[in-house]
Amino acid sequence: MFRNQYDTDVTTWSPTCRLFQVEYAMEAVKQGSAAIGLRSRSHVVLACVNKAQSELSSHQKKIFKVDDHIGVAIAGLTADGRVLSRYMRPEAINHSFTYESPLPVGRLVVHLADKAQLSHYFSLMLFYNLPILMCYIHFT
């Protein structure tokens, strides 16, 4: 895809009613690798395909531990995944410190969606280019 005057920010529509930044984000997701998660009553397994671009480069980490009961696997751009995992860890720590209980995953997903939605409101920020797979174990 080539760049033009209509792809400078998220809120600029082209004359053909297209948002190029959204299309760029979807293309970046297609460039990512696969991630899969399996969950039983007592365990969660996350797996990702790590592919190095050349023999001299190394693969990047795609599975992150958020808390003792929450893990995240990313399938898109690893830079966006690191940013969002750095956001999720303090949220989980603050909740467990304040309420003395583990953070409910639904609340973490809402916080994550709110953070992603903010990028749509400000034209200087771009979309997060990543599908995210979040797994958890509920301790009773």
PEVEN-V984270 format. One line per field, one symbol per residue. phi: phi as a letter, one per 20 degrees, with the letter a starting at -180 (. if undefined). burial: # if it has 16 or more other ideal C-beta (glycine too) atoms within 10 Angstrom, else .. A space follows every 10 residues. Layout:
phi->???
burial->???
//
This chain:
phi->.eebfedfbf eeeefemcdf ffffffffff ffeecccccd fcbccdcced cefbfeedfd fcdceebfdc ccddcdffff ffffffffff ffffffffdl bfffffffff ffffffffff edfeedfeeb ecddcbceec
burial->......#..# ........## #..##..##. .#..#.#... .....#.#.. .......... .###.##.## ########.# #..##..##. ##..#..... .##.#..#.. ##......#. ......#### .######...
//
